[in-house]
Amino acid sequence: MSTRSNPFENLASAEPKPDLSSFKPRTRTAKPAVDRAAIEQIAQEQDLSSRRPEKPVRKAARRNATGRNQQVNIKTTPEAVALLYELADKRGVPLGKVFEDALDALKKQD
């Protein structure tokens, strides 16, 4: 059985190590302070708008211990979703209760 040869065995004795004492890290130069108010003023004078996106409006967390543990995923229009949230907020009940009430109303119609 053959053994692997070490590719680094000749490196230590082949050449002397280079002198790296002259290499040193660069020192950081202090950046001038930025006057944010001046930048804002110039941006307003030039009618430049911010590139930062507007933060989306987050809905309030809806956490209710109701015993409901089944999920129904449906596709609907944004208007229908807004109406569902509006009805739940107006009544102060979870979305599942609004859905159940709607199903009961439809069942009574039949």
N, C-alpha and C positions, 0 to 999 in steps of 0.2 A: 504494500500500500504506500502510495506517495504522500508526501506532506506538502502543504501549501508554502510557497515562498513568501517572505515578508517583503513587500515593496518599499518599506521604509528603513530597512536595515543599513543601507549605504548613505542615507541622508546625514546622519550625525557626523560621520567622518569625512565625507566628500568635500564639503566647503565650510569655511568658517561662517559663523553667524554674522549677519549684517549689523552695522551699528545704527540703531534706531533712536539714539538718544536725542537727536535733533527734532524728531517728530513730537509735537505736543498739540493738545486740543486747542482749538481757537477759543478765545475769550468772547463771551457774548457782549455785544454792544447794547447799551441802553436805548430803547426805542423812545422817541419823543412822545409825550403825553398827547392824547387825542382829545380835542375839545368837541364833545358830542353835541353841544348846543349849537356850535358853529356849523357842524355838518348838517344838522336838522334844518337850520335856517337856509343854508345853501340849497338843500334838497327841496324845500318849499318854494324858494324863489325860482328854481328851475322846473317846478311842477313834476318832480320825480316821486313816484309812489314806492312804497316798500315792497320788497320781494317776498317778505314773510307772508305765508298764508294766514288767513283769518282762522282763529280757533273755532272749531265747530261747536255748536250749542249742544251740550250733552243733556239727555233726558235724565230726570231724577231716577235713582235706583228704585226698582219695584221688587221688594222682598217681603213676601207674606207667607207665613206658615199656614197653609190652607189644606194640606193633605193631598193636593193635586200633584200627581207625579207623572202624568202622561203628557207628551208633547205632540202638537200637530203643526206641521210646517205647511203653510199655504202660500200661493202666490196671489197677490192682489194689487190693487192700484194704491198709489200713495194717499189718495183721498180717503179710501176705505180704512187704511191704517191710521190716518189722522183722526178719523171719526171714532174708531175703536178706542184709541187713547183718550180722546175727548170725553167719550161716554164713561170710561173707567174713572177718569179724573173727576168728572162732575159728580158721580155717585160715590166716589171714594172706595171703590172695590177693585180687586185684581182683574186683570184682563180675562182670566179664565171664567170668572163670574159673569162678565158681560157676554162672553161667548155662550155660556150655558143658558143665560136668560134669552139670548137671541134664538137659540135652538128650541127652547121651550115655547117661545112665541110662534115660531114656524110650525111646531108640532100641533099647537092649538088651532092654527089656521087650517090644517089638513083635516 
